[in-house]
């Protein structure tokens, strides 16, 4: 049986009023969740009430700490995919809008100049947590473990 794809082609109209966002939530356990949506208020509410995402539903309440507007869903998705693997310290620099720190921590440790290390704001990190530049830590102490059997989830 041969499918005629031309007959099933849908025409998509672009709504110039459509908006898309990439966002970061801080969960009750101080981990970060990164996502994208076409309705920011609704999506944050879904995370807050639970049942939408297993990761955030087990870590409520959540707080919206950063969001960026994009013209297309693809741009928002690409931004989400770029931000998700970032280290905790990189995400916190983005949340603060600290471009100097973000630039510094986005470099591999061997390429960073120690003399120009940016000062970190004390207001965004719980005092009990040490900063980490290991990709994907999101505040999970197990993520810093040298034991590769520890699994991380929900970046």
Order of alpha helices (4+ residues) and beta strands (2+ residues): beta-beta-alpha-alpha-beta-alpha-alpha-alpha
